[in-house]
Amino acid sequence: MAEKAKPNLVNLTGMAAAAGREAREAAARRKVQAVRLTDQERRICSDDLAEQFAVGRLDVRELDQRLDLLHMAVTHGDLVAVFEGLPVPQLYLREPRKPGRWRWAAFIATVWLALPFMLAGLVFLLFGREVAAAIFGIPSTVWVLATWRWARNGTRARSAPDRRR
């Protein structure tokens, strides 16, 4: 018999993050439903419809119908009918957050918290207490190095991921 796959904690975390992102995007769409569309927003939506036509999700007749609906749309709430059955338009996709300087502030706080333990480890090492030096010095050093790596990785330049998954 086929065994049912057990959910993996990493998969559950990823699904929760994706659900949170989708919920934030849906909340952003609900907030602006009564707001009137601008010409720039209509251009973005028409480009999205053209892209859906180019990948084969729409035929010419349906593209024309949806473009007519788009040009008749007055508010963001009217766009629901235009994009029914299609991916979320770029208009509602949020830019991913860029890591801020708070990571480096956390690193500095870590150094200040670990400094007394490192100094205690050095004092113990000077007085011949290697075990006590290892107990105080090694964990605090590892903690500082791990936080430094975390802070450094958050500010590295990354390639822009495809936002249309």
N, C-alpha and C positions, 0 to 999 in steps of 0.2 A: 504494500500500500504506500501511496505517496504521503510523506510526512509534511505537515504544514510547517512552513518556514517561521522560525521565531523572529519577532521584530528585534532589530538591532538598535541599540541605544543611539548610535550615530545616525541611523536612518530616521529614527523618531525625532531627533533634534533637528535634522535637516527639514523634515516635513513641518515641524512646528515653526521653524524660521520662515519657510515659504508661506505657510498659512498666515503668519503675522504680517508678512509683506503684502500678501493679497488683501488682507483685511484693511491695512492702511490705505492701499490704493482704492478699495471700494469706498472707504470712508471719505477719501478725498473727492471721489466722483459724486457722492451724495451731497457733500457740502456745496458743490458748485452747480447742482442741477437747475436751480432757478436763475443762474447768472447768464446773461446774454452772451452769445458767441461774438468773437471779433473776426475780422477778415483774416488775420494771421492764423487763428485757430482753425478756421475753415480750410485754409491752405494746407495746414499740417494734416488735417483729416482727409483731404482729397489726395494728398501724397500717400497716406496710409492705404486708402482704397486702391490707388494705382499700384501700390506694392502688392496688395492682396490679389489683384488682377494678374500681375506679372508672375506670381508664383503659382497661379492656377486655381485659386480658391473661388474666383468669381469669373463668370463669362461676361461678354460684352453687354448683353441685355440687363443682367443684374447689376453690373457696374453703373450703367446709365440710370437705373432706378435708384440706386443708393446715392449717386451724385445729385439727382434731383431732390431726394429727401434731405441731403446735406445742405443744399442751397436754400431749401425751404425752412430748415431748422432755425429756430430763433434762440433757444436756450440749450444749455448742455444736456438737459434732460431729454431733448429731442434727438440727441445723438444715439440713444439706446437702440432705436429702431434702425439707424444707419449701420451700426456695427454688430447687429444681432448675428450670432454664430461665427464671429470673427475674433481674432485676438484683440486685446485692449489697445486702443490707439495710443500713439506716442505722447499724445497730449496729456494723458493721465499717468504715464510712467514717471516715477520720481527718480531723480539723480541719486546714485548711491552716495552715502556719506563719505566724506574724505576724512581720514584719520587726523585728529587734531594734535595740538601740542600737549594735550593733557596726558598723553602716554609718557612724554618726557618728564612731566611734572610728577607722575607716579614713580618713574625711575629715580628721580632725585629724592623723593620721599622714602623710597626703599633704601637708598644709600644711607640716608640719615638714620633710619631705623636700624640698619644692619651695622653701622659703624661702631657702636659700643661693643657689639659681639665680636667683631673682627679685632678690635683693639684688645679685648679681654683674651682672645685667642693668641695674639702676639705676646701679651704679657705672660700667659701660661707657658708658651713656647720658650721664652727667654729664661724662665725659671725651671725648665726641665720637666714640665708636666705636659708631655706630648698628647696623652689621651684627652685631657681637659682642653688643650689647644685644638684638637680635632673636633671635639664636641661643640666648641664655640665658633671656631673659625671656618670650618668646611661648610656647614649649612648656610651660614650668612653669606659666604662668598658665592656659593651656588645660587642662592636667592638673588643676589645682585646681578650675577651673570645672566640668569634666566630673565629677569626683568629688563635688562639692557637689550637682550635679543628680541624680546617682545616689543619693546619701544622702537627698536630699529626696524623691525619687519613691518610695523604699522605705517611707517612713513616712506617706504620704498616705492618707487614708481612701478605701477603695475599696468599691464596691458588692459585696455578697456574691454570688459566682458560684453558679450552680445546681450543686450537688454531685452531682446524679444525671444524669450524661451518658450 
